[in-house]
Amino acid sequence: MLCYKHKTRQKKWERGNAFEGEYTSLTDINFYLKEDMIHVTETKFARRFGDFFIRHINKFDDLLENWSLPPAAAPPAKSAS
């Protein structure tokens, strides 16, 4: 497992010499050993898009309902005398 963790690292360059940089993990999971137990954690959490889309669908439905209402009566035009 340590070999896997080592093989999934990549050097990330930010500035300075082309050979300088920090090693970062390429995987979405991370694991570590603590006593006799292997612990696995997610490093990138999934975004929740469902609530966002449902909220905007409801707003769109409200807009459609308001647009389908009959328009208000226009005031009578003033005649030029």
C-alpha positions as CSV (number, residue, x, y, z in Angstrom):
1,M,0.0,0.0,0.0
2,L,2.9,2.4,0.7
3,C,4.2,1.6,-2.8
4,Y,0.8,2.5,-4.3
5,K,0.8,5.8,-2.3
6,H,4.3,6.6,-3.5
7,K,3.5,5.8,-7.2
8,T,0.5,8.1,-7.2
9,R,2.4,11.2,-6.2
10,Q,3.4,14.0,-8.6
11,K,5.7,17.0,-8.2
12,K,3.7,20.2,-8.6
13,W,5.6,23.3,-9.7
14,E,4.4,26.7,-8.7
15,R,7.4,29.1,-9.1
16,G,11.1,29.1,-9.1
17,N,13.4,26.6,-10.7
18,A,11.8,24.0,-13.0
19,F,13.0,21.2,-10.8
20,E,11.6,22.6,-7.6
21,G,8.1,21.9,-6.3
22,E,6.1,19.9,-3.8
23,Y,4.8,16.4,-4.1
24,T,1.0,16.1,-4.2
25,S,-1.3,13.1,-4.3
26,L,-3.1,12.3,-7.6
27,T,-5.8,10.0,-6.0
28,D,-9.1,10.9,-4.5
29,I,-8.5,8.8,-1.5
30,N,-5.9,8.8,1.2
31,F,-5.0,6.1,3.7
32,Y,-2.8,5.8,6.7
33,L,-1.8,3.1,9.2
34,K,-2.6,3.6,12.9
35,E,-1.6,0.7,15.1
36,D,-3.0,-2.4,13.4
37,M,-5.8,-0.6,11.5
38,I,-5.8,0.9,8.0
39,H,-7.8,4.1,7.8
40,V,-9.1,5.3,4.4
41,T,-10.4,8.8,3.8
42,E,-11.7,10.8,0.8
43,T,-9.6,13.8,0.1
44,K,-12.1,15.4,-2.4
45,F,-15.7,15.6,-1.4
46,A,-18.4,15.3,-4.0
47,R,-20.3,18.5,-4.6
48,R,-24.0,18.4,-4.1
49,F,-25.6,19.7,-7.3
50,G,-29.1,18.3,-6.7
51,D,-30.3,21.0,-4.3
52,F,-29.0,23.7,-6.6
53,F,-30.8,22.4,-9.6
54,I,-34.1,21.7,-7.7
55,R,-34.0,25.3,-6.3
56,H,-33.5,26.8,-9.8
57,I,-36.2,24.5,-11.4
58,N,-38.7,25.8,-8.7
59,K,-37.7,29.4,-9.5
60,F,-38.2,28.7,-13.2
61,D,-41.7,27.2,-12.6
62,D,-42.6,30.4,-10.6
63,L,-41.5,32.6,-13.5
64,L,-43.6,30.5,-16.0
65,E,-46.7,30.8,-13.8
66,N,-46.3,34.6,-13.5
67,W,-45.8,34.9,-17.3
68,S,-49.0,33.0,-18.1
69,L,-51.2,35.4,-16.1
70,P,-53.3,37.7,-18.3
71,P,-51.7,41.2,-18.7
72,A,-53.2,44.0,-16.7
73,A,-55.6,46.3,-18.6
74,A,-53.8,49.3,-20.1
75,P,-55.0,52.8,-19.2
76,P,-57.1,54.6,-21.8
77,A,-55.1,56.7,-24.3
78,K,-55.4,60.4,-23.9
79,S,-56.7,62.2,-27.0
80,A,-54.9,65.3,-28.1
81,S,-57.5,68.2,-28.4
